[in-house]
Amino acid sequence: MRLWIAGIVVCAVLPSGTATAAPKLTPAEIQATFFDGAEFTAATSSGIKFKMTFTADGKVRRIPAGNGGARSAGVWKLDENGYCTTWKGGKPNCFTVVAADKNKWSIMKGPAVIATWSK
């Protein structure tokens, strides 16, 4: 009986359908927020930090902001789900951007968070 009552209380406190996913930025929102030539910070899931700059002409660069990581340059483009980058000597990779906190965004490759961007 106690278990049944506890289930009713949980259902009353947590209505069905309340689990909301963090909002995914549209390609236009990604471009307006990040691809304007202004530098911002990116931290990989392993803790390596970079200063990133995406310019309006489709170029991207990253500069290590501490120990680890390598300086690199490449190109970016928007796609229907987010954006794609191709770093010098690399293959294209595509990502989505999800709002994580105030002035923080998660960079997603499928279901995995691969980096956090902050401004």
C-alpha positions as CSV (number, residue, x, y, z in Angstrom):
1,M,0.0,0.0,0.0
2,R,2.8,2.4,0.8
3,L,4.5,1.8,-2.5
4,W,1.2,2.5,-4.3
5,I,0.7,5.8,-2.4
6,A,4.3,6.8,-3.1
7,G,3.7,6.2,-6.8
8,I,0.6,8.5,-6.7
9,V,2.7,11.2,-5.0
10,V,5.4,11.0,-7.6
11,C,2.9,11.1,-10.4
12,A,1.2,14.2,-8.8
13,V,4.5,16.0,-8.4
14,L,6.0,15.0,-11.8
15,P,3.3,15.3,-14.5
16,S,3.8,13.2,-17.5
17,G,5.7,14.9,-20.3
18,T,7.6,17.3,-18.1
19,A,11.0,16.0,-19.0
20,T,12.1,18.7,-21.5
21,A,15.3,18.5,-23.6
22,A,17.6,21.5,-23.6
23,P,16.8,23.7,-26.6
24,K,18.9,22.9,-29.7
25,L,20.0,26.0,-31.6
26,T,18.9,26.3,-35.2
27,P,21.6,26.8,-37.9
28,A,20.7,30.4,-38.1
29,E,21.0,30.8,-34.3
30,I,24.4,29.1,-34.3
31,Q,25.6,31.5,-37.0
32,A,24.2,34.6,-35.3
33,T,25.6,33.6,-31.9
34,F,29.1,32.2,-32.8
35,F,30.0,32.7,-36.4
36,D,30.5,36.4,-36.3
37,G,34.3,36.7,-36.0
38,A,34.2,37.2,-32.2
39,E,36.5,34.9,-30.1
40,F,35.0,32.6,-27.5
41,T,36.2,29.7,-25.3
42,A,35.8,26.0,-26.2
43,A,36.6,23.2,-23.7
44,T,36.8,19.6,-24.9
45,S,35.3,16.8,-22.8
46,S,38.9,15.9,-21.8
47,G,39.5,19.5,-20.4
48,I,41.6,21.0,-23.2
49,K,40.7,24.7,-23.8
50,F,40.9,26.7,-27.0
51,K,40.1,30.2,-28.1
52,M,37.8,29.7,-31.2
53,T,37.0,32.1,-33.9
54,F,34.5,31.4,-36.7
55,T,34.4,34.2,-39.3
56,A,31.5,35.1,-41.6
57,D,33.5,34.1,-44.7
58,G,33.4,30.4,-43.6
59,K,36.8,30.2,-41.9
60,V,37.5,28.8,-38.4
61,R,40.6,28.8,-36.2
62,R,41.5,27.5,-32.8
63,I,44.3,28.5,-30.6
64,P,45.2,26.5,-27.4
65,A,44.4,28.4,-24.2
66,G,46.6,26.4,-21.9
67,N,48.4,23.1,-21.9
68,G,47.6,20.6,-24.6
69,G,45.8,21.0,-27.9
70,A,47.1,22.1,-31.2
71,R,46.6,25.3,-33.2
72,S,44.6,24.7,-36.3
73,A,42.6,26.3,-39.0
74,G,39.8,25.1,-41.3
75,V,36.4,25.9,-42.7
76,W,32.8,25.7,-41.5
77,K,29.4,25.5,-43.1
78,L,25.9,25.2,-41.8
79,D,23.8,22.1,-42.4
80,E,20.2,21.3,-41.7
81,N,20.9,20.2,-38.1
82,G,23.7,22.5,-37.0
83,Y,27.1,23.0,-38.5
84,C,30.1,21.1,-39.9
85,T,33.8,21.8,-39.7
86,T,36.7,20.6,-41.7
87,W,40.1,21.2,-40.1
88,K,43.2,21.4,-42.3
89,G,44.2,17.8,-43.2
90,G,41.0,16.4,-41.7
91,K,37.6,15.1,-42.7
92,P,34.3,17.0,-42.3
93,N,32.5,16.5,-39.0
94,C,29.0,17.8,-38.2
95,F,27.6,18.8,-34.8
96,T,24.5,20.2,-33.1
97,V,24.6,23.0,-30.5
98,V,22.4,22.7,-27.4
99,A,21.9,25.4,-24.8
100,A,23.4,24.1,-21.5
101,D,23.4,27.1,-19.1
102,K,23.6,30.8,-19.2
103,N,26.3,31.6,-21.7
104,K,27.2,27.9,-22.1
105,W,26.4,25.5,-24.9
106,S,27.1,21.8,-25.4
107,I,28.5,20.8,-28.7
108,M,27.0,17.4,-29.6
109,K,28.2,14.7,-32.0
110,G,25.2,12.4,-32.0
111,P,24.2,11.8,-28.3
112,A,27.8,12.6,-27.0
113,V,28.9,16.0,-25.6
114,I,32.3,16.6,-27.2
115,A,32.9,20.2,-26.1
116,T,31.4,23.1,-24.2
117,W,31.4,26.6,-25.7
118,S,31.2,29.7,-23.4
119,K,31.0,33.4,-24.0
